[in-house]
Amino acid sequence: MGIVQRTAEGIDSMRRSVWDQSGTGMRIVILIVLVVTGLAIPLIPIAWIARRIAN
């Protein structure tokens, strides 16, 4: 397994621990914070790509 695959799995694992275990209210708060701070632009595509590579 290469470094890209391991990194993608780590990012995907972190995304799952934050996103999948959160309730709807917390997800909305997370999205609002990401959009307001401008972090949604780089983080959402990175998480999406990592999920594709990890699977």
C-alpha positions in Angstrom: 0.0 0.0 0.0 1.5 3.3 -1.0 1.7 6.5 0.9 -1.1 8.1 -1.1 -3.5 5.3 -0.2 -2.5 5.4 3.5 -2.9 9.2 3.5 -6.3 8.9 1.8 -7.4 6.3 4.3 -6.3 8.6 7.2 -8.3 11.5 5.9 -11.3 9.4 5.2 -11.1 7.9 8.7 -11.0 11.4 10.2 -13.9 12.6 8.1 -16.0 9.6 9.2 -15.2 10.2 12.9 -16.3 13.8 12.7 -19.1 13.6 10.2 -20.7 10.2 10.5 -20.9 10.3 14.3 -22.4 13.8 14.4 -26.1 14.5 14.6 -27.9 16.7 12.1 -27.6 19.8 14.3 -23.9 19.4 14.7 -23.5 18.8 10.9 -25.2 22.1 10.2 -22.9 23.9 12.7 -19.8 22.3 11.1 -21.0 23.3 7.6 -21.7 26.9 8.6 -18.3 27.2 10.3 -16.6 25.8 7.2 -18.4 28.1 4.8 -18.0 31.2 7.0 -14.3 30.6 7.5 -13.8 29.7 3.8 -12.4 26.3 4.7 -15.2 24.5 2.8 -13.6 25.3 -0.5 -10.4 23.3 0.0 -11.7 20.7 2.6 -14.8 19.3 0.9 -13.0 18.3 -2.4 -10.1 16.9 -0.4 -12.4 14.8 1.7 -14.3 13.7 -1.4 -11.2 12.7 -3.3 -9.7 10.9 -0.3 -12.9 8.9 0.1 -12.7 7.8 -3.5 -9.1 6.8 -3.2 -9.6 5.0 0.1 -12.4 2.9 -1.2 
